[in-house]
Amino acid sequence: SFVCDNHAELPEIFIVEENGNDFFVYERIVDDFCCLSQNKQQRALSFIGKKIIVLRSQPKTLEADVLYDIIKRKISGKNLFFLPLVAFSLLLPFYSNLFNSRLVYSSSLTSVLYITIFFIFFALLEAFLKTSVYKIVVRETHDNIIKINKLLTYTLSLTTDNSAPSTSRTIEVSVAGYWKTISSLMIDVALLLVFLICIAMILGKHSIILFLYYLGFAIFCIYARFQSYENTIRNIAINNDRLIDSITLHNNQQQVRFANFDTLRHDFYLKTLACEKLSHQLDLHNNRWSEILRLNTFISMVLMYIACYLAINAGTLSIATIIAVMIINSRLSAAMIASVNGLYSVKVNLHQIKSSLTKLTRNIIQTNTSQIQLDKIELLSLENINIEPHGRVTLAGYNASFAAGNVVGVLGKVGAGKSTLLRAIVAQSTLSHGVIRYNQVNIRNIDALTFQHEIAYYQPTLQFFKGTLRFNFNLHGIHDSERILAIIKHCCPEIALDINILDDVDADALNFSAGERQKIIIMMLLEKRPSLIVLDEPTSFMSENEGVVFLRSLIAKHRAAIFIIATHNANMNSMATTLINISSEEKNKKIFINTPRPSVSMKTISSGD
């Protein structure tokens, strides 16, 4: 919860506390608000000074093994409702036996029709019940998939995995495949048991022939099917790598004509060869598997006829029942094959889930569950900071405190560790030594709302999100069309403004220069008026004079904020109140032992919800 100071802070859906007792739920609609609790609208300015409550879900854990176990167990219990419906699978064999032993000899067509309609009714009942259960199971499965998607979306904001989008998609597809396969596998195993029991009841001791065959066939099927497991896993991995390579190629397509494209094409060619080699082996295996199944159809039928022959000669089976046995035997064979395929699919999906979760959650930026929310950052403290890019110490034992209004310039050559320090200041990376505090609170104990409301962080790789320009502004709490156009006009004075520019075209497709794009993104970040502004090379796409003017305007507009600016601009000396010089030469490392700090009373700190 927080007290609203600016309408830009308000999310899409939130709760407003009125008069201490009444609570109303509001939803943002473009640049207006709709009350979901009552049928009324309310202007944004009326929220200023009121307590805003935001409900957010957060994973209890991001440990790969724990998440893997949860996913394995998260199988819909409604699948059990399918098991009693397996009994309907005996309708056709029962009708076949009844027809061949009774109805075919009946002189009354009416009785044949009545009995047939009776069986049709039960067939329709089976379809209705299965459809009803399926709807329940699918609804629960899709609800769980949505939860998985929320988890992955949250994890994407924290993971250091460079191929995280592809990895998360693999998890989502594999989880859905696993849950659906388990549902089918339960039914197939139940059918297998039912048909085995029926064969035993009909053929008696002569069913041992089929039992022994199917036992041996099941073992052989598992061995034959799982022979391709390793190749399947390798093929999936190579295809994922090829997808990532294709995305990288597309993102860098403008540079392709200036690079050695033959080398790049050769690398793609080698991966394609490796993939096609595995695909060729898998195709051959699948062909052998198909031939095994075709051969099984013939052998199982022959053995069934032999068992029926022995049972008829022993007087325990009538000739009219052979067709029913044939139907049961064919379905028994199909259920066994489906069970083996299901086991194979489950194993592949579980491997993909576990390996992808491990990759996605490795070196993840963990947050403390017991966190503190700051209304404003008035003091930034760096204690005993060591910067060690590539194992070299370029800043050793640095101590400093910066208050509101300070402008801190971070200087140093490329690779000295400027970006490393800035990422550590906004808790995007961890330091080997030292502690960073906001208002004397360790940043690892700071609530997410503080980062959202009070901190702006720009880095050179920052780009527009996929979507329209309005969508990108909305992400930063800017919904008023006139304000959006004013920011664009300020950053791009030469552009012909049209309100359609906000909604008609993807933001990345707009013809902004690199410098204009940089200005727009920074202006969006600062619109919420944060109290800590961290800028990493904010003028890298601007001329030196243009960059100086832009930085001076930002500092003048946000005088109450703490600025941390890393830049190569030589004019930083005249703008900064403090300079941090990070040397490219290695320094002697200083190691400090942190001691307990005395408790400090701070009016700017309130307990986070």
N, C-alpha and C positions, 0 to 999 in steps of 0.2 A: 504494500500500500504506500501511497505518497500523497502529498498535498499538491494540487495542480497549480503550477505557476505559468504554464504556457500551453495553449491548446495543441501544440505540436507533440507534447508528451503523451497525449491520449491515444490508446491503441484502438483497434477496430471494435472490440467489445469490452465494456468495463462496467463496474458498479460504482455508483455515487452514493455517499452517505449524506442524507438530508436530515438536519435537525437532531442528529445523534441517535435517532430511533428508526427513521425510514431509510430504506435502501432501494435504489432504482437501477435497472439494467439498461444501458444505452448501447446503441450500435452506430458506428460512423457510416454515413452514406455520402460519399464524395466529400464535400466540405461542410456538410450539415450533420445533425445527429437525430436519431429516432429513439424514443423511449420504448423499450420492449415491455416494460412493466405497466405502462399506461399508454393510451393512444394520444400522445402529444409529442411535439418537437421542442427542442431547447437549444438556444444559441450557445456557441462554444464559450463565449465570455462568461456565461453564468456559472461555469465550472471552476473558474479561478478562485483559489483559496479553499476549495472543498476537498475532502478526503476521497481519493480515488482508489478503488480496490480492484486489482487484477488477479484473476485466478489462472495459475500456470501449473502445468504438470511437468514433472522432472523425473527421469529414470532413477530408481533406487540404486542401481549399480550399472556400471559400464564395463564390468569384467567379462571377457569373452566366454569363459567357461560357464559362468553363472547364466548369462544370456542364452547360451547354447542349450543348457539344461532346461531352462524355462520354455524355449521354443519346442524342444522335444516333447515336453509334457503338455504343451498347450494344444492338445488334440480335443476336438469337440466331443463331449460325452454323449451328445445327441446321436452320434454314429451307432450307438448301441441299439437304437430303435430300428435300425436296418436288420438286425440279427433275427428277430421273430419273423420278419417278412421273407426270410430265406425259404420258409416252408412253402411259399407260393411257387417256388421253382419246380415243385413236384406235380403241379397242375397238368402240364403237358404229358409227362409219362403216365400219370394216373388216367387221364382221358384216353390216351392211346391204348392202354391196357384194357380199359372198360369197353372201348369201341371194338377192339379185336376179339374180346372174349364174350361180349354180351350184345352190344348194339348191332353189330354186323349181322347177327342172326335174328334180330327183331323184325317182326312183320309189320310193325306200326311206325310209320315215319314221324308221327306226332311225338311219340315217346323219345325218339332220337333227337328231335328238335328241342324238346323240353330240357333234356339232359345237357344238350350242347349249349343252350342259352344259359343254363345254370352255371356251366364252366366259364362261359364268356363273362357272366356277372362277376365271378371271382377274379378273372383276369383284369377286368376294369377296376375292381376294388384294389387289386395289387398295384395297378398303375397310379391310382389316386393316393394310396397310402405312401408309396415310394416317393411320389412327387411332393407330398406334404412334408415328409421327413427331410427330403433333399433341400427344400426351401429353408427349413429351419437350420440345417447344418451349414448350407452355403451362406446364410445371413451371418451366422456366428463366425464362420471362417473369414468372411470379408471384413467383419468388425475387427477381428484379430489382425488381419493384414493391414488395416488402417492404423492400428496401434503400432505395428512394426514400422510402418512408414513414418509415423511421428517420431519413433525412436531413432530411425536412420536420419531423419531431417535434423534432429537435435545433435546427433553424433557428427554429422557433416560439418557443423560449425566448430567442432572441437578437434577433429582428427588431423593428424599430420600426414596421412596417407595421400600421396600425390594422385593416385588413381581412385580416389574415394567415390566419385559418382558412379564409375563402372562397378566398383566393389559393392556399393550399397544396392545397386540394381540387381547384381547377382544374388545377394542375400534375399531381396524381396521376391524374386522369381523362384529361388530354391525353396524358400519357406512355403510359398503358396503351393509349389509342386509337392513338397513333403506332406503337408496336411491333406491335400486331395488324394495323394497316393495311399496314405495310411487309411483313409476312409474306404477306398476301393479294395485295399488289401484285406481289411477286416471282413468284407463281404465275400471276397474270393476264398479266403480260408474257411469261412463258415459254410459256403457252398461245397467246398472240397470235403469237409467232414460229413455233411448231410448226404452227399452222393456216395461216399464210401460206406456209410451205414446202410443206405438203400441197396447197394450192390451186395453187401454181406447178407442182408435179410432175404433178398431174392434168390441169390445163387447158393447160399449156405456155404458148406465147406469148399465148394468148387470156386468160390470167389478168391481163394488163396492165390490162384494163378494170376489174377489181375492185381491183387495186393502186392505180390512180390515184384511184378513188372513195374507197377507205379512207384514202388519204393526205390528200385534201381534207377528208374527213369528220372525221378525227382533229384536224386544225388547227381546223376549225370547232367541234368539240366542246369543245376546250380553251378557245377564245375564249368560247363560250356559257356553259360551266360556271363559268368564273372571273369572269364578269360580276357574280355575286352575292357575291364574296369580301369586299369592303369592307363591304357591308351585313351579312353574317354576323358579321364581327368586331365591328361596332358593336352588333349585336343581343345578342351574348354579353356584351359589356361592360355594356350597360344592364341586362340580366337579373341580372348579378352585383351591380350597384348596388342593384337592387330587392330582392334577397335580403338584402343588408346592412341596407337601410332597414327591411325587415320584422323582422329580428332586433332592431334598435334600438327599433322601435316596441313589440315584445313585452317587451323588457327594461324599458321605461319606461311600461308600460301603466297603472300606478297614477297616473302624472302626467298622462295624456292628458285626463282629465275636467276638470283644472284649467288646461289650456292651451288655446290657440286651435286646436281640432281641425280647423276648416275650412281653416286655412292648411296644416296637415299633410296633410289629405286632398287638397287642391288640388295639393300638391307630388307626392304619390303619383299623382294623376290625370294630371299632365303627363308623368311618366315612363312611365306605362302607355300614354298616347297615342303617345309616341315609339317605345316598344317595339312596339306593335301596328301602327304605320305601317311599320316595318321588316319586321315579320312578314308584313304584307299584300304588300309588294314581293317578299319571298322566296317567298311562296306563288304569286304570279303567275309568278315566274321558274321555280319548280319545275314549274309546270303547263306552261310553254313547253318546258322541258327534257323533260318526259314526251312532249309532242307531237313533239318532234324525234326522240326515240328510236323512237316509233311509226312516224313517216315513214321513218326509216332502215330499219326492218324491211321495209317494202314496196319501197323503192328498191333496197336491196342484193339482195333476192330477184329483182327484175326484171333487174338487171344480171347476176346469176348465171345466170339463164336465157338471156340473150343470149350470154354467154360460152360456156355449154354448147352452145347452138345452133350457134355458129361452130365449136366444137371437134368436134361430131358431124359436121357437114358436111365438116370437114377430115379426118375419119377418125381423129382422135386420142382420141376419147372414145366409150365405148359408152353406150347409153341406160340400161342397168342401173346405171350408176355415178352417175346424176343425183341419186338419193336420198342417196348418200354425200356428194356435193358440197354438197347442201342442208344436211345436218347440220353439215358442217365450216364452211360459210359462216355459219350461224346462231351457231355457237359462236365463230367469229372475231369476229363483230359484238359478241357479249356480252362477250368478253374485252377488246375495245377500249374499250367503254363502262365496264367495271369498272376498267380501267387509268386512264381519265380521272377517274372518281370517286375512285379511290384517291389519285391525285396531288392532287386538291382537298382530300381529307381530311388528307393529310400536311401540306400547306401550312397549313391552318387549325390543326392541332394544334401544329405547330412554332412558329407565331406565338404561340399561347397559352402554350406552354412558355417561350419566350424572354421575352415581356413579363411573365409572372408571376414568373419567376425574378429578373428585374431589379427588379421591385417588392418582392419578398420580401427580397432581399439588400441593398437600398439602405440605407445608414446603419446597417448591422448592427454589433452590438457584437463586435468581433473579439477573440480571445484569443491570447496569445503561445504559440507551440508549445513553447518552452523555458521550463518553469515550475517553480516551487519550492513544495513542500508545507510548511506550517507546522503543527507539533504543537499550538501554542497562540499566540494573538495577545496579546502582553504589552505592546506599545507601538504606538500609532496616532499617526502624524506627519502634520501638515498643513503644507506648505511653499509659501509665496508664493501662497496661494489667492486667486483673484479670482472673485466670483460676479457674473454679468451677465445677469439675467433681462430679456428684451425689449430687450437692448442697453444697459441701464443698469447701471452698476457699483455694487452695493450692499454688497459686501465686497471690500476691496482689500488685497492683500499680507499676508494673514493667515498667521501662523506659530504653531504650538502643537504640543505633544506630550502625549498622554494615556496614562496607565499603568493597569494593572489596578486596579479599585476606584474609578476616577474616574467621576463622573456629570456629563456635559456637557449643559447645557441650551441649545438653539438657539432664540432668540427673534427675533421680527420679525413685521411685518404680513403680511397675505395678499398674495402676489405678490412678496415681498421676495427670495425665493430660498432659503427654508429647505429645501424638498423637493429643490431642485436640489443643495444641498450634501450632503444625506443620500444621494441617489442616487449622487453622485460618490464618497462614502466607501465604498459597497459595489460600486463599479465598474459601476453601471447606466447611467452617462452619463459623458461626458468634459468636462473643464474647458478653457476657452480658455487659462488660465494656471495654473501650479502643479502640484505633485506630491503624491500621497497615498501613504503607505508603511505597511505592516504590518511591525513588527520591522525597520524600515529597508530593507525590500524593496518596490520599486514594485508597486502592486497589479496592474498589467498583467502582472506576472510571477508571479502567485500561481496555484497549481494549483486546479482545480475542487473537489477534495476539501476544501480549506481552507474554501471558501465553504459547502460542504455541512455540514461538521462544526462549524466554529468561528464562524460568523456567522449571526445571526438578523436579518431585516429585515422590518419591518411597515410597510405603507402603507395609507391609508384605503380604497383601492379593492380591497384584498385580500378575496377571497370564498372560500367553500368550493369545492373541485373538484366536478365533476359525479360523483355517486356517493353511497354511504352514508356515514354518520358514521364508521363503523369504517374505511372506505377512506381518508377524510381523515386520521384519526389514524395509520393505517399509513404514509401518505406521509411522516410526520414521525417514523417509527421507534417509534411507540407501538402495541404489539400486545396488551398485557395488558388484558383486559376490565375487571378491577377498577380498574386505573389510569385507564383511559378514563372510567369512571363516576365516579371520584373527582374528576377534573378538571372534568367536567360539573357535579357537585354543588357544587364550590367556586365555579364561575362562575355557576351557576343554582340557588341554595339553595332556591328556591320550587318548582322543578319536581319532579313525581312521577317518580322514576327507574324505568325498566324496561329490562332488558338488550336487549329486542327493539327498542328505539329505535336501537340501533347498526346493525342490519342490514335492518330492514323498510321504511324510508322514506329517500328521497333527502334528503341533508343540508339542501338549500335549502328543502325542504318542511316542516322542523321549525319549531315555533312558538316560536323564540327571539326575544327582543327584540334591537334593534340593538346595545345595550350588551352583552348576554349573548353574542351572536355575536362581538363584538369581543374580549371576554375569552377565549373559547374558542380563537379563532384565535391570539391572542398566547401563551396557555399552551401550545398545541401547538408553536409555534415555539421556545419556550424550554425545552421538555422535554429537549432534547439537551444542555442546559447549555453554551451557546456562550460563547466568551471575548470576543466583540464583539457587543453588542446595539444595533441601530439602530431606533428607533421614531419613526415620523412620525405625529403626532397620534394617539397610542394611546388617548386618552380622549375622543375627539370625540363619541362616542355615550353618554357617561356624565355624570351630574351632577358638579359641581365637587368636592364632598366625596367622592363615590364614586371619582372619578378619582384623587384624592390618595391615598386609602387603597390603591387598586389599585397605583399606581406605587410607593408606599412598600413594599408587600409584595414587588413584583418586585425592587426594589433590595436589600432585606434578604435575599432568597433567593439572589440572584446577586451576592454581594459581590465575588467574584473577577473579575467581568467589567467591561469598559469599556462604559458606557452613553452613547449619543448619543440625546437625546430632543428632538424638535421639538414644541412645544406652545404653545397660547395660555393655558394654565392659569397664573394669576398665582402659584400656590404653588410653581412650579418653582424660584424663587429659593431657597427654604428647603431644597430637596432636592439641588440641583446643587452640585458642587464647583467647577465652572467654567461660565461663561456666555458664549455667542457671540451678540452682538447684531448682527443684520443689519438695517441701516437701510433704510428705504424711500426715503431721499434718495440721489441719485447721488453717488458718491465719485470722487475722482481715481484713475484707473487706475495701478497700479504694475506695471511690466514687469520681470521678472527673467530673467537668463540662468543656466540650470542648469549647474553645474560638476560634474566627476566627484567622486564621494564616495569616501572611503577605505574599504577593505574592512573589514567588521565580522564578528567571530566570534560566531555565535549558536547556542546549543545547541538552540534550538527549531526550527531549520530543517533539514530533511532533503530530499534530492533526490527529486523526484516521479518515479514510474514512468511 
